[in-house]
Amino acid sequence: MTEVVDHGLPPSAEAFLTHLAVERGRAPLTLAAYRRDLIRWTEFVASQDSSIERIDPVVVDAFAVELREAGLAASTQARVLSTVRGLYRFLLVEEIIDIDPTVDLEPPRRPAALPRALPVTDVLSLLGCVGSPAPDGLGERDVALRLRDAALLELLYGTGVRVSEACGVDLSDLDVDAGVVRVLGKRRRERIVPVIEEVWRPLATYLDQGRPELMRPGRGARQATAAVFLGQRGGRMSRQAVWEVLRRRGAEAGLDPLRLSPHVLRHSCATHLLDGGADLRVVQELLGHASISTTQLYTHVANERLVGAYRAAHPRAGATLCR
């Protein structure tokens, strides 16, 4: 697309801008952005030997295609097309036109945000820090909380379960002999998740030594509960409490707490599985994704990591890769 040059706007477009300024109270910078969008639109219309009052929906669609092919960000495309739609709604209300040519125009889809994954070294630092022997001088309750946090974080990363699923796990959901845990996902869909030995060990230690301490009378326990992971007062742990655990333990491990969340551990589990050669369908089933398209987001992450590793290690790192 050629550079937009302000050659003035048709009277109907100027009337629309006046309406936005006077009746809608739009700020000067906002009005300037609207003007640029309308200049882009009117110049495209002129290139089609037409005028904005006599436009066909086909021309509107062609304009949307041109915006996309110009390489504009989806957010910019959406803003320009929103300005054009606003113009024609105004012209329709003012009875300058009889039919709105933008009525069937669909806004561009914003690309799905790629999930963030921690480097394996960061995850191992986090798990190693909380899973290390408790420092001398800690009270029994603090030791119990440390055992709980180690088991919780190992489960989140080792299985990729959602934070709500981890909080919802009951003692009856654990099957040590089979090496699995039952979780209830979105819309209460049940699935069975395999648990590796590295996750079972801290979980078993917590259940044997930590959880009974958190349930002891006088420790603030309000009532008996079947939940595996207990909060400060002995009840079922909340999602907010899990967030706080992750931030606090991450800071102890020297990691940026702002980069940490239960969902980041879930993303990291999926990405690291794909990096290790796991099948996409296996990851889909493990994470409980209803659609394979959700799981496919992680393949983009894995590809970006592959490209990054290539550029860092290959002698031709300065060369441009064909994508």
C-alpha positions as CSV (number, residue, x, y, z in Angstrom):
1,M,0.0,0.0,0.0
2,T,1.3,3.4,-0.9
3,E,2.0,6.0,1.8
4,V,-1.0,7.9,3.0
5,V,-0.9,11.6,2.0
6,D,-3.5,14.1,3.3
7,H,-5.2,15.6,0.2
8,G,-8.3,16.5,2.3
9,L,-11.4,14.6,3.0
10,P,-14.8,14.6,1.3
11,P,-17.4,16.8,3.1
12,S,-19.3,13.7,4.4
13,A,-16.1,12.4,6.1
14,E,-15.4,15.8,7.6
15,A,-19.0,15.9,8.9
16,F,-18.3,12.5,10.6
17,L,-15.2,13.9,12.3
18,T,-17.1,17.0,13.4
19,H,-19.7,14.7,14.9
20,L,-17.1,12.8,16.8
21,A,-15.5,16.0,18.1
22,V,-18.7,17.9,19.0
23,E,-21.2,15.3,20.0
24,R,-18.9,12.4,21.1
25,G,-16.2,14.6,22.7
26,R,-13.3,12.7,21.2
27,A,-9.8,13.9,22.1
28,P,-7.6,15.7,19.6
29,L,-5.2,12.7,19.3
30,T,-8.1,10.3,18.8
31,L,-9.5,12.6,16.1
32,A,-6.1,12.7,14.4
33,A,-6.0,8.9,14.3
34,Y,-9.5,8.8,12.8
35,R,-8.5,11.3,10.2
36,R,-5.5,9.2,9.1
37,D,-7.7,6.2,8.9
38,L,-10.3,8.0,6.7
39,I,-7.6,9.4,4.5
40,R,-6.3,5.9,3.9
41,W,-9.8,4.8,3.1
42,T,-10.8,7.6,0.8
43,E,-7.5,7.3,-1.2
44,F,-8.2,3.6,-1.6
45,V,-11.8,4.4,-2.8
46,A,-10.4,6.9,-5.3
47,S,-8.1,4.3,-6.6
48,Q,-11.2,2.2,-7.4
49,D,-12.7,5.1,-9.3
50,S,-15.5,5.5,-6.8
51,S,-16.6,7.7,-3.9
52,I,-17.3,7.0,-0.3
53,E,-21.1,7.6,-0.8
54,R,-21.3,5.2,-3.7
55,I,-19.3,2.3,-2.4
56,D,-19.9,-1.5,-2.9
57,P,-19.3,-4.1,-0.2
58,V,-16.8,-5.7,-2.6
59,V,-14.6,-2.6,-2.4
60,V,-14.8,-2.7,1.4
61,D,-13.6,-6.4,1.4
62,A,-10.8,-5.5,-1.0
63,F,-9.7,-2.7,1.3
64,A,-9.5,-5.2,4.2
65,V,-7.4,-7.5,2.1
66,E,-5.1,-4.6,1.2
67,L,-4.6,-3.7,4.9
68,R,-3.7,-7.3,5.6
69,E,-1.3,-7.6,2.7
70,A,0.4,-4.4,3.7
71,G,1.6,-6.2,6.8
72,L,-0.2,-4.1,9.3
73,A,-0.7,-5.5,12.8
74,A,-4.1,-7.1,13.4
75,S,-4.8,-4.4,16.0
76,T,-4.1,-1.6,13.4
77,Q,-6.3,-3.3,10.8
78,A,-9.1,-3.6,13.3
79,R,-8.8,0.1,14.2
80,V,-8.9,1.3,10.6
81,L,-11.9,-0.9,9.7
82,S,-13.7,0.2,12.9
83,T,-13.2,3.8,11.7
84,V,-14.7,3.0,8.3
85,R,-17.6,1.2,9.9
86,G,-18.3,4.2,12.2
87,L,-18.3,6.4,9.1
88,Y,-21.0,4.4,7.4
89,R,-23.1,4.1,10.4
90,F,-23.0,7.9,10.7
91,L,-23.9,8.4,7.0
92,L,-26.8,5.9,7.4
93,V,-28.2,7.8,10.4
94,E,-27.8,11.1,8.5
95,E,-29.6,9.5,5.5
96,I,-26.7,10.4,3.3
97,I,-26.7,6.7,2.2
98,D,-29.4,4.1,2.1
99,I,-27.4,0.9,2.7
100,D,-24.4,0.3,4.9
101,P,-21.7,-1.4,2.8
102,T,-19.8,-2.5,5.9
103,V,-22.6,-4.4,7.6
104,D,-21.1,-7.8,6.8
105,L,-17.5,-6.8,7.4
106,E,-15.7,-9.0,9.9
107,P,-12.8,-7.6,11.9
108,P,-9.5,-9.3,11.5
109,R,-8.7,-12.0,14.1
110,R,-6.0,-11.2,16.5
111,P,-3.3,-13.9,16.5
112,A,-3.5,-16.1,19.6
113,A,-0.9,-15.1,22.2
114,L,1.8,-17.7,22.4
115,P,2.2,-19.3,25.8
116,R,5.2,-18.3,27.9
117,A,7.4,-21.1,29.0
118,L,10.2,-21.0,31.5
119,P,13.6,-22.4,30.6
120,V,14.2,-25.9,32.0
121,T,17.0,-24.5,34.1
122,D,14.6,-22.0,35.8
123,V,12.1,-24.7,36.6
124,L,14.8,-27.0,38.0
125,S,16.0,-24.1,40.2
126,L,12.5,-23.5,41.5
127,L,11.9,-27.1,42.3
128,G,15.3,-27.7,43.7
129,C,15.0,-24.7,46.0
130,V,11.7,-25.6,47.5
131,G,12.5,-29.3,47.5
132,S,15.9,-29.0,49.3
133,P,16.1,-29.9,53.1
134,A,14.5,-27.3,55.3
135,P,16.9,-24.8,56.9
136,D,17.6,-25.3,60.6
137,G,15.4,-23.4,63.0
138,L,12.2,-23.8,61.1
139,G,9.1,-24.6,63.2
140,E,7.1,-27.8,62.5
141,R,4.3,-25.8,60.8
142,D,6.8,-24.0,58.5
143,V,8.4,-27.4,57.6
144,A,5.0,-28.8,56.8
145,L,4.2,-25.8,54.5
146,R,7.5,-26.3,52.8
147,L,6.7,-30.0,52.2
148,R,3.3,-29.0,50.8
149,D,4.8,-26.4,48.5
150,A,7.3,-28.8,47.1
151,A,4.6,-31.4,46.4
152,L,2.3,-28.8,44.9
153,L,4.9,-27.3,42.5
154,E,6.1,-30.7,41.5
155,L,2.5,-31.8,40.6
156,L,1.8,-28.6,38.7
157,Y,4.9,-28.9,36.5
158,G,5.1,-32.7,36.4
159,T,1.6,-33.2,35.2
160,G,0.6,-29.8,33.7
161,V,-2.7,-29.7,35.6
162,R,-4.5,-26.4,36.0
163,V,-4.3,-24.7,39.3
164,S,-8.0,-25.2,39.9
165,E,-7.6,-28.9,39.2
166,A,-4.7,-29.2,41.7
167,C,-6.7,-27.4,44.4
168,G,-9.6,-29.8,43.7
169,V,-7.7,-33.0,44.2
170,D,-8.9,-35.2,47.1
171,L,-7.2,-38.0,48.8
172,S,-9.5,-40.5,47.1
173,D,-8.3,-39.2,43.7
174,L,-4.8,-40.5,44.3
175,D,-4.0,-44.0,43.1
176,V,-0.4,-44.8,44.2
177,D,-0.5,-48.4,42.9
178,A,-1.5,-47.3,39.4
179,G,0.6,-44.1,39.5
180,V,-2.2,-41.8,38.5
181,V,-4.3,-39.0,39.8
182,R,-7.9,-38.2,38.9
183,V,-8.7,-34.5,38.2
184,L,-11.8,-32.6,37.2
185,G,-11.2,-30.2,34.4
186,K,-13.3,-27.5,32.7
187,R,-17.0,-28.3,32.6
188,R,-16.2,-31.0,35.1
189,R,-14.7,-33.3,32.6
190,E,-12.8,-36.0,34.4
191,R,-9.4,-37.3,33.2
192,I,-6.7,-39.6,34.6
193,V,-3.2,-38.1,34.7
194,P,-0.1,-40.2,35.1
195,V,2.3,-39.2,37.9
196,I,6.0,-39.9,37.6
197,E,8.1,-41.1,40.5
198,E,9.8,-37.7,40.8
199,V,6.4,-36.2,41.6
200,W,5.1,-39.1,43.8
201,R,8.1,-38.9,46.2
202,P,7.5,-35.3,47.5
203,L,3.8,-35.9,47.4
204,A,4.1,-39.0,49.6
205,T,6.4,-37.1,52.0
206,Y,4.0,-34.3,52.3
207,L,1.0,-36.6,52.9
208,D,3.0,-38.5,55.5
209,Q,4.7,-35.7,57.4
210,G,3.3,-32.3,56.2
211,R,-0.4,-32.7,55.8
212,P,-1.1,-34.2,59.3
213,E,0.8,-31.3,60.9
214,L,-1.5,-28.8,59.0
215,M,-4.5,-30.7,60.3
216,R,-3.4,-30.8,63.9
217,P,-5.9,-29.4,66.5
218,G,-4.7,-26.0,67.6
219,R,-3.0,-25.3,64.2
220,G,-6.0,-23.3,63.1
221,A,-7.7,-26.1,61.2
222,R,-11.4,-25.2,60.9
223,Q,-12.7,-28.7,59.9
224,A,-11.6,-32.0,58.5
225,T,-11.3,-32.0,54.7
226,A,-10.6,-34.6,52.0
227,A,-8.4,-32.1,50.1
228,V,-4.8,-33.1,49.4
229,F,-3.4,-29.5,49.5
230,L,-4.3,-27.6,52.6
231,G,-4.2,-23.9,53.3
232,Q,-3.0,-22.0,56.3
233,R,-6.1,-22.9,58.4
234,G,-6.3,-26.5,57.4
235,G,-9.0,-26.1,54.7
236,R,-8.8,-26.7,51.0
237,M,-6.1,-24.5,49.4
238,S,-7.3,-21.7,47.2
239,R,-6.0,-20.7,43.8
240,Q,-4.9,-17.4,45.2
241,A,-2.9,-19.2,47.8
242,V,-1.2,-21.2,45.1
243,W,-0.2,-18.1,43.2
244,E,1.3,-16.7,46.4
245,V,3.3,-19.9,47.0
246,L,4.7,-19.8,43.5
247,R,5.7,-16.1,43.8
248,R,7.3,-16.6,47.2
249,R,9.2,-19.7,46.3
250,G,10.3,-18.3,43.0
251,A,11.8,-15.3,44.8
252,E,13.6,-17.7,47.1
253,A,15.1,-19.4,44.0
254,G,16.2,-16.1,42.6
255,L,13.6,-16.0,39.8
256,D,11.5,-13.0,38.7
257,P,8.2,-13.4,40.6
258,L,6.4,-11.5,37.9
259,R,7.2,-14.2,35.4
260,L,5.8,-16.9,37.5
261,S,2.2,-18.2,37.7
262,P,0.6,-21.7,37.9
263,H,-0.4,-21.3,34.2
264,V,3.3,-20.6,33.3
265,L,4.2,-24.0,34.9
266,R,1.4,-25.6,32.8
267,H,2.8,-24.0,29.7
268,S,6.3,-25.0,30.6
269,C,5.3,-28.6,31.1
270,A,3.6,-28.8,27.6
271,T,6.5,-27.0,25.8
272,H,9.2,-29.1,27.5
273,L,7.3,-32.3,26.6
274,L,7.2,-31.3,22.9
275,D,10.8,-30.3,23.0
276,G,11.5,-33.8,24.3
277,G,9.7,-35.4,21.4
278,A,6.2,-36.1,22.9
279,D,3.4,-36.6,20.5
280,L,0.9,-33.7,20.1
281,R,-2.1,-35.9,20.9
282,V,-0.5,-37.2,24.1
283,V,0.1,-33.6,25.3
284,Q,-3.5,-32.8,24.4
285,E,-4.8,-35.6,26.5
286,L,-2.5,-34.9,29.4
287,L,-3.4,-31.3,29.6
288,G,-7.1,-31.9,29.0
289,H,-7.5,-29.7,25.9
290,A,-10.9,-30.1,24.2
291,S,-9.4,-29.1,20.9
292,I,-6.1,-30.1,19.3
293,S,-5.8,-26.5,18.0
294,T,-5.2,-25.3,21.5
295,T,-2.3,-27.8,22.0
296,Q,-0.9,-26.8,18.6
297,L,0.0,-23.4,20.0
298,Y,2.8,-25.1,21.9
299,T,4.4,-26.4,18.6
300,H,5.0,-22.7,17.7
301,V,6.7,-22.2,21.0
302,A,8.8,-25.3,20.4
303,N,9.7,-24.1,16.9
304,E,10.8,-20.7,18.2
305,R,13.0,-22.4,20.8
306,L,14.5,-24.6,18.1
307,V,15.3,-21.6,15.9
308,G,16.8,-19.8,18.9
309,A,19.0,-22.7,19.7
310,Y,20.1,-23.0,16.0
311,R,21.0,-19.3,15.9
312,A,22.9,-19.5,19.1
313,A,25.0,-22.6,18.2
314,H,25.5,-22.8,14.5
315,P,28.6,-21.3,12.9
316,R,26.3,-19.6,10.3
317,A,24.3,-18.0,13.1
318,G,24.4,-14.6,11.4
319,A,22.7,-15.9,8.3
320,T,19.0,-15.4,7.8
321,L,16.9,-18.5,8.2
322,C,14.4,-19.4,5.5
323,R,11.0,-19.7,7.3
